[in-house]
Amino acid sequence: MILIMGGAGYIGSHTVRHLLDCGYECVAVDNLIYGHRQAVDKRAAFVQADLLDKDSLKKVFDDFKPEAVIHFAAFAYVGESVLDPQKYYLNNVIGTFNLLSVMQEFSVNKIVFSSTCATYGEPKYMPIDEQHPQKPINPYGRTKLMIEKIMADYRQAYGLKYIALRYFNAAGAAKDGCIGESHQPETHLIPLVLQAIKGQQKSIKVFGNDYDTPDGTCIRDYIHVEDLAQAHRLALEKVNDFSGCLNLGTGKGTSVNEIINAAEKISGLKCPVEYASRRLGDPARLCANNEKAKEILGWKPEYTDIDDIVRTAWNWEINRKF
């Protein structure tokens, strides 16, 4: 039995589904503040519980006897983390401390952790590998880095087996359109572009078109959510042999304008665009070096063409269920 913390969230729900398809038994745990109960596959058990409620966590462990944990449960809005850091340190760091404490109590010593490229901060070189300095520039990134360091200390002191997966820009939806990205508020570029195309908002705001990139707009590494799900399953299967941190990305950058062009081509509709000045702290390029994940996990992303990623997102957007 695998315990998925944050199993009703975007990446968590896709991972639950992938694990079930691969023959695993799963229990999804989520406080449903941002997650969606409808996103959890009916084949999985579901418990509504919060990381900050240690007694409810103990009951989950007692009832389901998990052998390993995949931990997605975090607040993840960068801007909000700057405005309300207490919320992020409490939920992300103290909540994870509670989870690790209960794991120790129930002799569960394997965990795969959802980390982020936000732990790196401003890039010093490109593509970013796991040796890149970690100097996060916002509280969200700092909480994730703290958790990575806690897990490394727990490994040394208590024998915790962990893999932290630092992913870049999660994108796309399930191939069959059954589940997909649904955030309130939405901050990710691809769904915002698609919603502008559908007329749900007046325009898409592009922050900066004067960067030192081929078309002047920011470049990011978009990794499909099903490729992320596969990587979490592979990490679960390798956690006895390797502990540490791995980047998850395609290694290929796509600009904001290229995303808009792909969305227009796939939808057959025009996207209204409004150009605005750069946002503070937005680097021109962010791309992953994913060689270590390929080597350690035997992982290879299936979605390497941005059109294929956007196509799954559009399929979800026009048939959205929640």
FIGURO-925483 format. One record per atom (N, C-alpha, C): z, y, x. Coordinates in steps of 0.1 Angstrom, whole numbers, plus 5000, padded with zeros to 4 digits. Atoms other than C-alpha are relative to their C-alpha. Example, Ala and Ser with C-alpha at 12.3 -4.5 7.8 and 13.67 -1.06 7.14 Angstrom:
% FIGURO-925483
500049885009 507849555123 500050125009 500049894991 507149895137 500850114992 
This chain:
% FIGURO-925483
500049885008 500050005000 500050135009 500149874992 498950345014 500550114991 499549895007 500850655003 499150125004 500849884998 498550964999 500750124995 499349885004 500551284999 498950114998 501049915003 498451554982 498749934995 501150085004 496251284966 499250054988 500849945011 495151504937 499250125005 500749894994 493751764960 498549975003 501450014997 490151814971 499749885010 500350114990 490051595003 500849884997 499250115003 492951384992 499449914989 500650085010 491251264960 498849925004 501250074995 488051174978 500549895009 499550104991 490150985004 500649884992 499550105009 491950794976 498949914995 501250085006 488650684961 499449925011 500650074989 487250584995 500849885004 499150114997 490250375003 500049894990 500150105011 490150194969 498749935002 501350074998 486450124975 500049905011 500050094988 487349965008 501149904999 499150115003 489949734992 501550035002 498649964998 493149934999 500750024986 499249965012 495949974973 500650145004 499649864997 496950344970 501050054989 499249915010 499650564954 499850145004 500249864998 498750924951 501250084996 498949925003 501551174952 499650155001 500449864999 501051544943 500950084990 499249925009 503051824928 499250074989 500949945010 499951944909 500050154999 500049864999 500452304919 498550055002 501449974998 496852314932 499149874997 500850135002 495751944927 499749984985 500450035013 494151804896 500249854997 499750145004 495451484879 498749934997 501250065003 491951414867 499249955012 500750034987 490751394903 500449865006 499550124994 492851084910 499449884993 500650135005 490950754906 501049924992 499150075009 492350554877 500549875006 499650134994 492650244900 501350035009 498949974992 495350424920 501250034992 498749955007 499050474910 500150155003 499849864998 500050834906 501450044997 498749955003 503351004909 500050155003 499849864998 504051374904 501350035007 498849984992 506551474931 499750115010 500149894991 507151754955 500649965014 499450034987 507751734993 501450065002 498749944999 510751964989 501149934993 499050085007 512451714966 500149875006 499950124992 513651454990 500449884992 499750115008 515151234963 498849944993 501250055006 511851204945 499149935010 500750074990 510251114978 500649865003 499350124997 512850844984 499749904989 500350095011 512150694949 498649955002 501450054998 508350674957 500049895011 500050104990 509050494989 500749874996 499350115005 511550264972 499249924990 500850075010 509250184943 498749945005 501450054996 505950134962 500049945014 499950064987 507050024997 498750025009 501249974993 504150195015 500149955015 500050044985 503150065050 499550125009 500549894993 501550395060 499850124991 500149885008 501150755049 498750085005 501049904997 498150995048 500550134993 499349885004 499451345045 499150124999 500849885003 497351625029 500850114993 499349905008 500051805010 500450125007 499849874993 499952165022 499450114991 500649885005 499352515010 499050055011 501149984990 496052625027 499250124998 500749885001 495152975018 500450105011 499749924988 494953175050 500550144997 499549875004 495253515034 501350014994 498750015006 498153415013 501149975010 499050034990 499953275043 500450125008 499649874993 499853625059 500950084991 499249925010 501253785027 501349944997 498850075004 503853515020 500349895010 499850114990 504653325052 501149904996 498850095004 507953195038 499549884992 500550115008 506052995012 499349895008 500850104992 503952825039 500949935010 499150074991 506752755064 500949904992 499250085008 508852615036 499349874995 500750125005 506252385020 499449925011 500850084990 504152285050 500949945011 499150054989 506852255077 501249934995 498850065005 510052185059 499649874991 500550115008 508151965034 499649885008 500450114991 506651755062 501249945007 498850054994 510051735079 500749904990 499450095010 511451585046 499249865000 500850125001 508551335045 500249915012 499850084988 509051225081 501449945000 498750055001 512751185075 500149884990 500050115009 512150965045 499349885005 500750114993 509650765064 500949925010 499150074990 512250695091 501049924992 499050075008 514750595064 499549874995 500650135006 512350335050 499249935010 500650074989 511050225084 498550004999 501549985000 507450355079 499750095012 500249934988 506150465112 498550045003 501449974998 502450525107 499550124990 500449895008 500950855095 498750065005 501249934997 497551025094 500250144994 499649865004 497951405092 498750094999 501149915003 495451655077 500350135008 499849874992 495351935104 498850084998 501149915002 492852205109 499650075014 500549924989 490652395134 500750145001 499249875000 492852705125 501149995010 499050014989 495252575152 499550065013 500549954988 492852695178 500050155001 500149855000 492653065168 498650045005 501349954995 489953275184 499449915011 500650094991 487553055202 499750065014 500249954986 487353085240 498749945005 501350064996 484252855243 499549924988 500650085011 481952655221 499149895006 499250045011 481752385209 501549985004 498650014998 485552355205 500449855002 499550144999 487052035219 501550004999 498550015002 490651905217 500850065010 499349934989 491552065250 500050154999 500049855002 490852415237 501450054998 498649955003 493952635238 500250024985 499649995014 495852645205 500850134999 499349875002 496753005196 499650054986 500449965014 496553025158 500450154997 499849865002 496253375144 500550034986 499449985013 497853325110 501049894997 499050095003 500853155095 499649864996 500550135004 498852875079 499749915013 500350074988 497452775113 501249965008 498850024992 500852805129 500849884994 499250115006 502452565103 499349875004 500750124997 499752305111 500349965015 499750024985 500352345149 501449955002 498650044999 504052315144 500249854996 499950145005 503651985125 499449915011 500650084989 501351855153 501149975011 499050014989 504051925178 501249924996 498950085005 506851775156 499649855001 500550145000 504751455153 500049955015 500050044986 504251445191 501449975005 498650024996 508051475196 500649884994 499550115007 508751215170 499449875006 500650124993 506350975188 500849975012 499250024988 508251025220 501449954998 498650035002 511650995205 500249884991 499850105010 511250755176 498949904999 501150095001 507950575182 499150024988 500949975011 506050745154 498649985004 501550014997 502350645153 499350094991 500749905008 500250935142 498750045006 501349944996 496751075143 499950134991 500249875007 496251445134 498550035001 501449985001 492751525122 499750154998 500349865001 491651885129 498650024995 501449985005 488751955106 499650144998 500649875001 486452235104 499750044985 500249955014 484852355071 499649884990 500250115010 485252085044 499050054990 501049955009 482352095020 499449884992 500750115008 480351894993 500949944990 499450075011 481351654966 499649865000 500450145000 481251284958 498549994996 501450025002 477751154958 499649984985 500350035015 477951044921 500550124991 499649885008 479351384910 501249984992 498850045008 482551224897 501150105003 499049904996 484851454917 499450105010 500649904991 484351764938 501150115002 499249894996 485752094949 500450094988 499649925011 487852284924 501350075003 498849924995 490252554938 500150124991 499749885007 491952834919 501150085008 501349945000 491353084934 499149925010 501050064990 488152954952 499850105011 500249924988 487753084987 498949945009 501050064992 485152845002 498650054997 501349945001 481652975008 499149934990 501050075007 479552704993 500250004985 499849995015 481152684958 499950154995 500249865004 481253064957 498650044999 501449985001 477553084964 499449944988 500550075012 476852824937 500450064987 499549935012 479053004912 499350134998 500849875002 477153334919 498649974995 501350055005 473853144914 500149974985 499850035014 475253024880 500350124992 499749885007 476153374871 501550014996 498649995003 479853314870 500750125007 499549874994 480353614893 498850085004 501149904998 478353924900 499149975012 500850034987 477353834936 500949935009 499350054989 478353664967 500250115011 499849904990 479953894993 499949945013 500250054987 478753835028 500750105010 499249914992 481253975053 499450015014 500649984987 479154105083 498649935001 501450064997 475454065090 499550065014 500349954987 475654215125 500649935012 499450084989 477153935145 498949965010 500950054990 475553805177 499649854997 500550135004 473953515159 498550024995 501449985003 470253445150 499750084988 500349925012 470453595115 501150114998 499049895001 473453825121 501349964992 498850045008 475853625098 500849895008 499150104994 478753395108 499549864999 500450145000 478153035118 501249915000 498950095001 480452755108 499549865000 500350144999 480552375111 500549944987 499750055013 480352225076 500049855000 499950154999 481651865073 500249954986 499950055014 481151665041 501349934997 498750055004 484251565022 500149845001 500050154999 483151195021 500149955014 499950034986 482751195059 501550025005 498549984997 486351335061 500849884995 499350125006 487551055038 499849885008 500250114992 485950795059 500850015013 499249984987 487550945091 501549974998 498550035002 491050925075 500249854999 499950155001 490450555067 499949945014 500250054987 489250485102 501350035009 498849964993 492250675116 501249914997 499050095005 494550465095 499949875007 500350134993 492950155111 500250005015 499949984986 493250295146 501450055005 498849934996 496750445145 501049925008 499250094991 498350145162 499650015014 500650004986 496150195192 499950145006 500249864995 495950575195 500950094992 499349895006 498250865188 499550135006 500549874995 497051225191 499250074990 500849915009 494651485177 498549985002 501550015000 490951465169 499350104992 500849915008 488351715158 499149924990 501050065009 486251635127 499150124996 501049905003 483051835124 498649935003 501450064997 479251765126 499650045014 500549954987 478951955159 498850094998 501149925003 476252155142 500450124991 499649885007 476552515130 499050054990 500949945010 475152675099 500550144996 499649865003 475053045091 500250024985 499849965014 476153215059 498650014993 501349985006 472553315052 499349864998 500650135002 471352955058 500649924988 499350065012 473952835032 499450064987 500649945012 472553085007 498649954998 501450045002 468952985014 500049854995 500050145005 469852615010 500449994986 499550005014 471652684977 498950044991 501149965008 468652874964 498949904999 501050105000 466252604974 500349884991 499650125008 468252324958 500250034985 499849965014 469152514926 498750054994 501249935006 465752684922 500350134994 499649875006 467653004914 500450095011 499749894990 468253334932 501550025001 498549974999 471753414946 500150155003 499849864998 472753774942 501050025012 499249984988 474153894976 500450155002 499549864996 476254194986 500649995014 499550004986 476754265023 501150105001 498949924998 480054405034 500450005015 499650004986 481754485067 500749885004 499450124995 483154215089 501550004996 498550025002 486654075082 500749995013 499250014987 489254115109 500349855003 499650134995 489653795129 498949894997 501150105002 486353625118 499249995013 500850014989 484753485149 498549984996 501450025003 480953475151 499649864998 500450145001 480753105156 501249915001 499050104999 482952805151 499449864998 500650135001 481652455159 500849905008 499250114995 483352125167 499349925011 500450124991 482951895197 500749884994 499550125007 483351565178 500049875007 500350124992 482751325206 501349915001 498850084998 486451215209 500249924987 499950085012 486551115172 499049894999 501050115000 483350925175 500449885009 499650104990 484750745206 501249924995 498750065004 488250675193 499949924987 500050065014 487550605156 498749924997 501350065004 483950475158 499450074988 500449925012 483250755133 498750075003 501249924999 479850905126 499750064987 500349945012 479251165100 498749964994 501350045007 476651055074 499250134996 500649875004 475951415062 499850105011 500349904989 474351615090 499050114997 500949895005 471851815070 500650084990 499249915010 473252115052 499449994986 500650015014 470752065023 500749884993 499350125007 472351715016 501450044996 498649965003 475851865017 500050094987 500149915011 474852154994 499549934987 500550085012 472951914970 501249934993 498950075007 476151714963 500950114994 499149895005 478152044958 499350064987 500749955012 475452164933 500149904989 499950115011 475451834914 501450014994 498649995006 479251874910 500150134992 499849875006 479052244901 499350004986 500749995014 476552194872 500549894991 499450115009 478451884859 501550005001 498650004997 481952004867 500949954988 499150075010 484651804849 501450075000 498749934999 487752014860 499950115009 
